[in-house]
Amino acid sequence: MKSSPEHTTVYCFDQFELDVERFVLLADGQPVTLEPKLFNLLWLLVRQAGKVVTQEDMIEQIWQGRVVTSNAISRAVYELRKILDQTQGADSMIKTVRARGYQFNVAVKQVSASPNKRTATHFRPLWLLLSVFMLLAVGVMWFVLKDNQDEFSAIQAVAQQEVSLVILPWVREQADDRLVHLSHVLVDQLMVQLSATDVNRVIGPDSLSGISAQFNDMLTIQKATHANYILEGFVTEPAPEQLRLHLTLHHFNGGVMEPYDLGAFDFPWPQDRLAVQALYNQRKNTVREIVKLIQPKAQLLTEDTGLIPDPGVYRLLITAHHLGRSNDCEQISRAMELLSAAIEQDDQFAYAWHLLMGNHFKQIWICGGSNVHYDLALKAAEQVESLAPGRFESAKIARNAILLEHNKVEQAYELNRHLPEHKNRLMYLKVSNLRYAGFLNKAAALNQTMLIRDPYFYSSRPIYQAPNTFLYLNEFEKHLALLASPGNQYHDYYRALNLMLSGDASGAHEVLLRVLEDQPKGVFGDFSRALLAIIQGDNQAAIRKVEETIQLRNKQGLSDGEVTYKQVQLMALAGAQDDALDLLELTLKQGFFAANYWQSDPAMKALHNHPRFNSLVASARQRHRAFARRFDLAAEF
């Protein structure tokens, strides 16, 4: 909707004015920074006030018909609500109309005024004009004192106030539809996730049409956008049915652009429905990885966090990050060596300590390392907390794992029950504590809240997190849907166990064969071998393999009751009832007392009528009730 040059169209609602000619949103007369796509979305909603605007309308008018995810639209609406509703009550100006779209829910008055005869509310306050003159004066002085530096002085001033990032288009010329589709969806998802980080301003490809001819000149782009960082990428097809995304992050530093190669991310092109879903999940997870790589560099300007690596340290981090994405134990060890080297050069680099902590957990869960890694993980987590207080949840995660390892579920829950519930990783600590104690319904309710916020929470963090609460409730389909894509032995074992317990032994057999092709190490690799032996009818081989895991964990000094319960299940499925009951007693002593699951677990059916089983269940119930009384919870049986 365009007005004549003699007049400007202004939409007034509540304390806001949307001036579509000057492309500005005013709140109580003050300009509000809006990314162009958000401005256009607000304009669409406002001029259709009272009517439902469908997602299809938004895609056609705002995204020009490009394929975008509903999540990208939801996030854009969320960003608008943060701006519009910050001084409002519970009701949002933008109402969600289920299964239809969105509706602007506030009365709007459209006015048309001459640009030269604006009302008082449209004039900038005097102090703002004075500020502009002051900035100009400072700029002149800088020019006099610093000859030849005028081109980046103003940009440096902006850089000190905010962290901003430009994302260049990843497909710039005529390309295969697959490349175009993948790059557009990745960029949309990346912008959504970056908007929830310390990056203050994200400028997407749709806002760069005016400088498209200069996409190869990073300084020109930087000068036009005043951005601290530019993310450059391109998609190739290195082999049939395989796509590869290459990324480079350019940092504006001292008047020059410093490039950092963020590495490559591979995508198999899908051939069927299941592969399409796997690719979609992988895209979400890859975007998370990209955000993790960008964040440490973007936080350089926040000097009180300890996240200030030099370029050499940052490049070590990037290499270690890519190595650590693998489940290969040699690559994990190599990643730890690089992180140690980075820390040796800069022991104030909090994010390097954070990644080192995660790799210590991988050594335990994937590579069968000893509990020494728990102590080292806690040390690394404490370093993170001292360097960047409150920025990471590392210390809380490490402390929770160690408490569970030492039969201190009650102490862990005491520390975690008052943690803020708006962060999924912190809420997961509560979920794990409640699961150990047998409060499965309460844990499931927290899980549902987590999944509303992030449906890919479990599939994107497959090392030490799995949606086992749903497995313990025998909600097999929901559990399967939340597991990570095939390729992680930890989640793949639970996938096979799920199929076995739900009656699909052939499906479990297929999963396990695929897992064992990679010759996995560690306890879950051995669990997979034991479960495969059970499916193939070789119970004695299964029992021997479980006994090997018992000996290994004793040697390592590991005593996680939930892992011991996996040994119980395997022994029970292999027909070794006495061994299963011995391990069940050990499970209880190690602090896994989910008695309601013991009774409903299909693997335990053969033990249900055994007097010793009933006695152990009674003991577990007793501890469960004591837990409930201590924390004022309703017991679950």
N, C-alpha and C positions, 0 to 999 in steps of 0.2 A: 504494500500500500504506500504510494508516494504522494506527497503533497506538492503544491506548486512552489517554485523557487521563492515566491514572496512570503510564504508562510511555512511554519514548522509545525508538525503534528506532535502533540504531547498527550500521553495517556496518564491520567492521575488516578491513583488508588492509594488509600490509606496515607502514609507519609511519603509515598514514592511518586516520582514523575519519570516516565519513560519517554525521552526525547529521541524520536526515531530519525530526525534529520541530523542532529549532532551526534547521534549514536552514543548516547550517554544515559545512564540511570542515576537519578538523584534521590537521596534519602535525606529528608529534612534539609533539602537544599545543597547537600554535599554529594559530590560524585562518588559512585561506587564502581570499583574495577570489575568488569565483566569480560570474560573471554568471548570473542565474537559469536561462537556457536551458542553459548548460553544466552547472549543478548537476543539472538534471533529466535531462540526457543521461547524466551519470555515474551517477546513481541507476538509470536504466534498465539500463545496462550491468552495474552491480554486482549488481543483484538477479537478473540473468540470467547471472551469471558461469559461464563454461564453455560457454555456448550461443551460437550465432550470432544476433546481432540484425541484421535486414535493414534496408536503408535505408528500405524501405516502413514497417517498424515504427517507425523513428525519426520519419519524416514524420507518421505517424498520431498518435503519442503525444507528441512534443515540439513539432512544428510544427502540431498539430491539423489535419492533412490539407491544409494549404495547399500550393500549388505552390512548391517550392523547388528550387534547383539542387543536383546532387550535389556541386558545389564548396562550397556552404554547409555541407553535412554533413562533407565532408572537412576543411574548415577548423575546424569545431567540434571534431572528433576531434583535429586537430593541436594546438589550444589546450589540450585536456585532456592530451595527451601531454607538452606542454611543462611542465605542472604536475606530473604524476605521475612522469615519467621523468627528471627533472632530476638525481636522485641515483642513478639506476640504471645498469646496463650497457647493452649494445647492444639487448637485447630489451625491447620496449615492453610495458607492461601491457595495452594495447589492441592486439590483433592484427587485421590486415586479412585477411579471408578472401576471396580473389579471386572476383569475380562474385557474391558472396553478401552480404557485410556486414562486421560487426565482432564480435569476441569478447573479453570481458574475461578475461585470461589469468593471473590471480592468484587464489590461494585466498582466499575471503571468509568471515568468521565473523560471523554476525548475533547481536547481543546485545540484550536488552531490559532497561533499568534505570530505576529511579525517578528522576525529575528531582531529587528531594531527597536521593537517596542515590547520587550519581555517584561513580565511582572517581576516584582521584587524578589520573588522566590527563585527566579531563574538566574539572578546575578550571583556570582561567587562572592563570598564575604571579603571585606577589605583586607583582613589579615592574610587571606590566601594570595591576594594580589601583591601585597607587600612581600610575602614569601617568595613569589616568583621574581620580583625585582631584586631581592636579596641574592637569590640563586644566580641571576644573571650577573650581578655585581661580582660575586665570587668567581664565576666563570671567566669574567674579564681579567680579574687579578691573576687567576691561574694561567691564563694565556700569556700574560706579561711575564710571569715568573718562570713558567715552564714552557718555553718555546718548543714547538713541534709536538706537544702532547695533548693538544686540544681535542683531538679526535676521539680519545678514549677517557678523558677526565670525567665527563658527565656520566658515562657508562659505568665507570668505577664507583661513582657515588651511588648509582642504582644498585650495583652489585653488593655494596655494603649493607643494603637494607633488605634485600630479598634474594632468594635462590630461584632462578627462573630457567626454564629449559625449553628449547625449540626442538621439535621432532620433525625432521625432514621426511618427505614421502619416500617410501622404500621401493616403490616401482614408479619410475618417472617417464618411461617411454612405452610405446605399444608393447604389451606383454601378454603372455598366456593368462587366461582368466583365472587359473588356479593361483598364479603368483599375485595377481591383483587382489583376489579374495583374501588370501592368507595375509598379505601385508596390511590391508585395510582393517581386518578384524584384530590383528595384533596391535596396530596403532591405537585403535579404539580402546582395547582392553588396557593397554599401557597408560593411556591418558586417564582412564578411570582409576587405576591403582595409584598412579603418581599423585593424583589429587588428594589422596589420603595420607601423603607423606609430608616431609619437611620442605618439599619443593613448593614454593609459594605460587608460582605461575607456570602453567604448561601451555605452550603455543603449538597447536597441531598443524598438520599440513594444509587443512582447509583455510587457515588464516594466512597463508603465505603466497597466495596467488600473485600478489603484486611484485614479488621478487623471485619468481620462478626461474627467470633467466640467469640468476646469480647463485643457483643452488651449489655450484662447485666452489664458490668463494665464501669461506667461512667467516672471514672478517667483515665482508659486506653484509652478510646475514646478521651477524652480531651487532653491527652498527645500526641496522634497521630495526632490530627487535629489542636491543639492550639486554639480551639474555646472557646469563653466566655460562650456560652449557648448550651445546648443540649435539643432538643425537642423530648420527648419519647411519643409514643402513641400506642394504640391498639384498634381494632374494635371488638365488640361483637354483639351477636344477643340475646338481653334480652327477646324478645317475638317474636312470629311468625310475619313475615313481618315487623320487626323493627330492625334497626341497631343503634349501639351506639358507638361513638368515645370518648375515655378517653385520656386526655392529661396531661403530667407532664413536666414542664420546669425546667431543672437543671442549676443552676448558679454556675460558678466556682468562688469561693471567698476564698482567703486566703489558697489555697492549698486543699480545700475540695469542694465537689459538694453539693450545697444547693437546695433541691427539692421544687417546688411549684406546688401543684395540681391545674391545670387550670379548672377542672370540666369536665362534660360530655356534648356531643352534640348528640341529637337524630335525626334519619332519618327514615321516613317511606319508606319501599321499594315499588316502584311503581308497579301498576297492569295494567295501561293503558297509552295511549300516553300523556294525560294531566298530569297524575301523574309523568311521566318521566320528563316533562318540569318543573313541580313544584320542583322535586328533584334536577334538575340541578340548578335552581335558588337558592334553599336552600343551596346547596353546596357552591355556590359563596358567599352567604351572611354569611355562617358559617365561611368560610375562613377569611372574613373581621373581624368577631368577634374574631377569634384566633389572628389575627395580632394586633388588639386593645389590647388584653390581654398581648401579648408579648412585645409590644412597650414600655410601661412604664419601664419595667425591663431592656430592652435592652438599654434604654437611660440613665441608671445609670452612664455610663462612660462620659456622656456629662455634665460636672458639672455646666455649666453656664445656664442650662435650668430650674433648680428648680425641676427636676424630679428625686429626690433621696429619695425614701421612704425606711423605714426599713422593714425587712421581715414581721413583724406583720401588718404594714400598707398595704403592698402589698397584703397580704392574705385577709384583709378586702375588698380591692378593687375588688379582684377576685369574692368574694361572692356577693358583691353589683352589679358587672357587670352582673352576671347570673340572679339575681333577676330583674334587670332593663331591661333585654331582654323580659320580660313578659309584657303583656298589663293588667295584674291584678293590680288594684290600691293598694291593700294591699301589694303586693310584691314591687311595686314602692316606697311606703312609707317606707317599711323596708329597701330598698336599700338606700334611702336618709338618714335614721338613721345611717346606717353603714358608709356611706360616710362622714357624719358629725363627726362620731367617729374617722375616719381616719384623717380628717382634724384637729380635736382637738389634736391628737397625733403628727401630722406633718403638720402644716399649710403652709409649703413650697412645698407641693406635688401638682403641677399644674394639673396633670391628674385627681386627685380626684375632684378638683374644676370644671374641665371640665365635668366630668360625672354628678356632682351635677347640673350644669346648664341644661344639657339635661333632667334630671328628673324633674326639675321645669317646663319645657315645656310640658312634659308628664302629669303633674298634671293639666295643663290647657286643653290640647287637648284631653286627654283620660279620665281624672277623673273629669272634670268640676270644677277645682279650680279657685280661683279668680285671678284678675290681680295683686295681691300682688306677685304672683309667677313670673310675668314679672320683677318686681323690684329686686327680689331675684336672678333671672337668670342673670340679668345685673350685679349685684354685683359679682356673681360668675365668670362671664365672664371677668370682669375687674381684678379680682384676677389672673385669668389665664394669661391675657396679661402682668400683672406686673411681674409674676414669669417666664414666658416663652415667651418673646416678639416675635411675628411673627410666633411662632411654631403652634399655633392653630388659627382657625378662629372664636372662640367662641364669642369674644366681638363684632365682626362685625355682626354675625348672631343674637345675642340677641338685639343689637341696631336696626337692621333692623326691627325685629318683633315688637319692641316697637314703632318705628316711624309709621309703618303701622297701628298699633292699635290706634294711636292718629291722624289719618288723615294727615300724613306728608309724602305722597308718593313722592312729589317733593324733599323734603329734603333727604329722603332715597336714591333716585336715584342719587342725587348730590354726596353723599358719596360713592356710589357703582359703578358709571359708569366708573371710572378709575381703578377699581380693576383689577389685572392681570387675564387674561382669561384662563390660563393654569390649574387652579384649579376649578373643577366642583362646589364645594360647594360655592365658591365665585361667580362664574358665575350665580348660581341659584338665588342669591340675586338680580342680575340685571333682571333675568327672572321674578321673582315675582313682582318687581316694574313695569316693562313694562306691565305685565298682568293686574295689578290693573288699570293702566292708559289706557288700551285698545289697546296697541301696540302689537297685537297678532302675526302678521307676523314676526316682529322683534324678539319677544320672542321665536317664534317657530324656527327661524333660529339659535338662540343661543342654544336652546334645542338640535337641530340636531348635533351641534358641540360637545355638552356635551355627547351625546349618542354614537357618534363615539368613543370618548375616553373611555367611560364606559357605555355599554349597560344596566347595572344593577343598574345605579345610583338611580333611583326612587324606585325600588323594594327592595333595601337594606337599605333604610332610610325612612320607612313608617310613622314616627310619625308626622312630620310637613311638609313633602314634598310630593307633588303629581304632576303628569304631566298634570295639569288642563288646560294648554294652549291648548293642543290638543282637550280636551273636548269642550272648548270655541270656537274652530274652527269647531266643529261638525265632527272632525276626530275620530269617535267613536272606530274603530278597533285599531288604533294606541294607543289611550288612554288606552284601555283595556289591550293591550299587555304589557304596561309599568307598570301597577299597581303591587303592592306587591302580593305575593301569599295569598290566602284566610286565614283569621285569624286575620287580623288587622281591627278593626272596622272603622277606618278613611278611609282606602283605600276601604274596603268593601262597605261603603256607596256610594262612588263615582262609584264603580263597578255597584251597583244596579241602581243608578241614570242614569248612562250611558245606561244601558240596557233599562230602562224605556223610556228615551228620544229618543232612536233609534228604539223603537217599539217592544222591546222584554219584555213585561210586565211579562210573565211567568218566564223568566230567572231572572228578577229582584226579583220576588216573592221568588224564590228558594234561592237566595243569602241572602235576608233579613231574611228568616226563620232560616237559618244557623247562621246568625249574632245574632239574638235575643235569640237563645238557650243559649248563654253565658251571658245573662242578662247584656249587656254593660251599663256602666255609662257615664255621660257626655253628651254634646250637640249632638255629632254625634250618640250616642246611641238613643237619643230621635228623631233625624232626621230619623233614620232608622225605628223607630216605626211609625212615621207620614207617611213616604213613603209607608210602608206596608199597613197602613189603607187606603190610597188613592187607591192602587192597588186592595184592597178588597172591594172598593166601599163605605167605611165609611168616607166620607169627614168631617163630624162633629168631629169625633174622631181625625182626622188628624189636624184639625184647633185647637182643644183644646191642642193637644200635642205641636204644634208650639207655641201657646200662653205661654205654660209652659216654653219653651226654651227662649222666650223673657223675661219673668219675671226672670228666672234664670240668664241670662246674664246681665240684669239690676242690679240685686243684686250683681253680681260679679264685676261690673264695667267694663265689656268687651265691646269693640266697634269696632271690626274688620269688615270693610265693606264687605269683601268677604264672611264672615260667615253670615252676615245679608242677603246677596243676596241669600243664600241657603234657608232662611226663606221666601224670596220673591217667589222663585220657588215653594216651597211647598204650600204656600197660593194660588198661581195662579193655580197650578194643582188641588187643592181642590175646586176651584171655588170661592174663597173669593177675588174678584177683588179689592175691596176698601182697604182691609187689605194689599193686595199685593202691591198696589200703595203707601200706607203709608210707608211700609217698604222699597220700592224702593227709595222713597225720603230720608229716613234715610240712605240707602246705599250710596247715593251720598254724603250726608253730612259727612259720615264716611270715604270717600276717595276711594271708589271703583267706578270708572267712565268709565268702559269698555262698552261704548254705542253701539259699533258694535256687542258685544256679546248679549246685551239686545235685539237687533233687530233680531238676528238670532237664539236665544235660543228657541227650540221647546216648552219649558215650558211656554213661555211668549206669545204664539200666541193669546190667548184670550184677551190680553191687547193691542194688536197692534193698534186697531182702537180707543182707548180711548184717548180723548184730553189731559188728564193729563199725560198719558204715553209719548205722543209725546213731551210735554213740558219738562219732565224730561230728555228725550233723548237729546233734544236741549241743556239743561244745561250741561249735561255730555259731549257733543261734544265741547262745549265752553271751558271747562276745559282741555279737551284732546288737543284742538288746542293750548291753552296757554302752556301746557306741551311741545308740539312739538316745538313751537317757542323758548322756554327757552333753550331747549337742542339740537336745530338744527336737529330735526327729521322730517321725512315725516309723516303727519297725515294719519291715517288709518280709512277709513269708508267703 
